[in-house]
Every structure is written in structure tokens, then in C-alpha cells.
Amino acid sequence: MKKRYKQLLDQYYKTEDEETRERLKQKLYKKYGTNKRCFRCKSQLLVSDLKSYSYLCLECDENMYSFEGVD
């Protein structure tokens, strides 16, 4: 799981094509999305790719601890 997840994230951050980026974003949310939202921008959070964090906000490009995700 982790290897594929990291590959998708790398592709997402490196691509400049909006259509491709949107497709990758949908894949990421479908497979790794959570029921939590970012406390800053209110976007849906993904499972973090880093062990010490619980969540990842694609919009803010920031990993977050479990207490930072809101319902």
C-alpha cells in the first residue's frame, strides 16, 4: 500500500496538467480518503504518508496529527 500511495502522491505533486492532477486527486481520495476534514481549509483529509502523523491535507500540503482533523 505505502509504495503505491507514495507514487500517486509524487505524481500528483509533480504534474502540472490540471486534468491529470484532478484524476490523481480523485484516485487518492477514493482509496486513501478519511472522514476527517482540515481545520484550516475544510478539505477532506487523506491518511498520512508519514508514520508520525495521522492525516495529510492535499490542499494545504501539510501532514497533521489526529487532533487536527475535524468532523
N, C-alpha and C positions, 0 to 999 in steps of 0.2 A: 504493500500500500504506500508506504512512505516514499519509495523511489519514484513511483508514478506521480504521486502528488507533487513532489518537488519538480519533476519535469514539467507538469502542467503550469505550476507557478512560474517557473523560469520562462516558459513560452509566453505566458500572459504578460509578464513584466517587460520582456524584450520586444514583443511585436508592436509595430506602430500602426498596423492596419486595423481600423476600428471594427470592421466586420469580423475579422479573425479574433480580435480581442473579446468581442461580445460572445462569440461562440465558446471560447475558452472559459469565460466567466460563467456561462450557463453550465458547462460541464463541472466546473469547480463547485458551484453551489448545489448542483444536483447530487453530487457524490460526497462532498465534504462540508456541506452547509449544516448549521446548527439552528436551534430555535431561539438563539440569543441575538441581540442587536447591539450595535456600537453605541456607547453612551455619548459619543460626540456627534456622529453624523446619522445615527439611527439605521445604518445599513445592516443587513444580515451578516452575521459573523461566520467564518469558517473555523474548522478545527485548526489549531496552530500547527505549523510545521516544525516548531521548536519544542523540545521536551519541557522546558521550564515555564512555558506559557500554555494557556488553555485555548485561546482564540486568536484569530487573525482577521483584521478588517482590511479588505482589499482596497476600499476607498481611501482610507487614511494611511494605508501601507504601514500598519503597525500591529505588532503582537500584543495581546492583552492577557492579564490574569483573569481567573474565573470571576472574581468580584467586580470586574469592569464590564462584563456583559450584562445587559438588561433584558427583561422580558418584553 
